[in-house]
Amino acid sequence: MQRFKDRVVIVTGAGSGIGEATAHRFSREGANVVLAGDTLAKLQHVARELPDERTLVKLTDVSSFSFVSGVAMPVDGGLMASNGQPDMG
């Protein structure tokens, strides 16, 4: 089932645990997945397990307000053009 085909999902804490499992599930459901977190090596490890064309790694501090502009805006300008419309609301 592809319930999230052509949707963009931002997963915080995607480098391990629940965040990693969530990223895998959304990807299996067809979503374009933004892996957000503060440990690049962990995010890259998860990204290698997901489709390159539908996965974006974003190193970020999710406790900071700049998270919104540092993650949400590249999704709009990057993945939207080739893989569908982001679902921000």
MARZALO-536395 format. One record per residue (C-alpha): x, y, z; residue number from 0. Coordinates in Angstrom, 2 decimals. Example, Ala and Ser with C-alpha at 12.3 -4.5 7.8 and 13.67 -1.06 7.14 Angstrom:
BEGIN
R | 12.30 | -4.50 | 7.80 | 0
R | 13.67 | -1.06 | 7.14 | 1
% end
This chain:
BEGIN
R | 0.00 | 0.00 | 0.00 | 0
R | 1.36 | 3.44 | -0.95 | 1
R | -0.68 | 5.70 | 1.36 | 2
R | 2.01 | 8.40 | 1.44 | 3
R | 3.06 | 8.42 | -2.23 | 4
R | 4.03 | 11.95 | -3.34 | 5
R | 3.98 | 13.19 | 0.28 | 6
R | 6.93 | 14.59 | 2.23 | 7
R | 7.49 | 13.47 | 5.80 | 8
R | 10.04 | 15.04 | 8.14 | 9
R | 11.17 | 12.56 | 10.79 | 10
R | 13.07 | 13.99 | 13.75 | 11
R | 15.37 | 11.69 | 15.68 | 12
R | 15.61 | 9.57 | 12.54 | 13
R | 19.07 | 8.23 | 13.35 | 14
R | 17.89 | 5.53 | 15.75 | 15
R | 15.06 | 3.96 | 17.69 | 16
R | 11.50 | 5.09 | 17.10 | 17
R | 12.59 | 7.78 | 14.62 | 18
R | 14.49 | 5.26 | 12.51 | 19
R | 11.57 | 2.83 | 12.53 | 20
R | 9.19 | 5.66 | 11.62 | 21
R | 11.39 | 6.69 | 8.67 | 22
R | 11.44 | 3.12 | 7.37 | 23
R | 7.67 | 2.78 | 7.68 | 24
R | 6.90 | 6.04 | 5.88 | 25
R | 9.36 | 5.11 | 3.14 | 26
R | 7.69 | 1.71 | 2.66 | 27
R | 4.40 | 3.60 | 2.36 | 28
R | 5.84 | 5.67 | -0.53 | 29
R | 6.75 | 8.92 | 1.25 | 30
R | 9.65 | 11.20 | 0.46 | 31
R | 11.47 | 11.12 | 3.80 | 32
R | 13.58 | 13.86 | 5.37 | 33
R | 15.82 | 12.31 | 8.02 | 34
R | 16.44 | 15.03 | 10.62 | 35
R | 18.72 | 14.71 | 13.62 | 36
R | 21.94 | 15.79 | 15.26 | 37
R | 24.27 | 12.86 | 14.45 | 38
R | 25.26 | 12.75 | 10.79 | 39
R | 26.76 | 9.24 | 10.85 | 40
R | 23.53 | 7.76 | 12.23 | 41
R | 21.38 | 9.62 | 9.71 | 42
R | 23.60 | 8.48 | 6.84 | 43
R | 23.39 | 4.88 | 8.04 | 44
R | 19.58 | 5.02 | 7.95 | 45
R | 19.62 | 6.82 | 4.58 | 46
R | 21.66 | 4.00 | 3.00 | 47
R | 18.76 | 1.65 | 3.79 | 48
R | 16.16 | 3.85 | 2.05 | 49
R | 15.65 | 4.77 | -1.65 | 50
R | 18.12 | 7.52 | -2.64 | 51
R | 15.60 | 9.31 | -4.84 | 52
R | 13.13 | 9.72 | -1.96 | 53
R | 15.46 | 10.37 | 0.99 | 54
R | 17.08 | 13.56 | 2.24 | 55
R | 19.42 | 13.84 | 5.24 | 56
R | 19.28 | 17.08 | 7.21 | 57
R | 21.64 | 17.57 | 10.14 | 58
R | 19.80 | 19.85 | 12.54 | 59
R | 19.19 | 20.77 | 16.16 | 60
R | 15.49 | 20.11 | 16.58 | 61
R | 15.41 | 22.03 | 19.88 | 62
R | 16.13 | 25.24 | 17.97 | 63
R | 13.50 | 27.43 | 16.29 | 64
R | 15.75 | 27.62 | 13.24 | 65
R | 14.79 | 23.97 | 12.67 | 66
R | 11.73 | 25.20 | 10.81 | 67
R | 13.68 | 27.28 | 8.30 | 68
R | 16.59 | 24.82 | 8.17 | 69
R | 14.49 | 21.78 | 7.33 | 70
R | 11.09 | 22.83 | 5.97 | 71
R | 12.36 | 25.26 | 3.34 | 72
R | 14.81 | 22.85 | 1.62 | 73
R | 12.00 | 20.31 | 1.38 | 74
R | 9.91 | 22.88 | -0.47 | 75
R | 12.72 | 23.79 | -2.85 | 76
R | 14.33 | 20.37 | -3.18 | 77
R | 12.03 | 17.40 | -3.10 | 78
R | 8.83 | 19.08 | -4.19 | 79
R | 9.89 | 19.71 | -7.77 | 80
R | 10.72 | 16.11 | -8.63 | 81
R | 8.66 | 14.03 | -6.22 | 82
R | 5.33 | 15.68 | -5.46 | 83
R | 3.86 | 18.28 | -3.18 | 84
R | 4.88 | 18.55 | 0.46 | 85
R | 2.05 | 18.06 | 2.92 | 86
R | 2.70 | 20.79 | 5.47 | 87
R | -0.77 | 21.16 | 6.90 | 88
% end
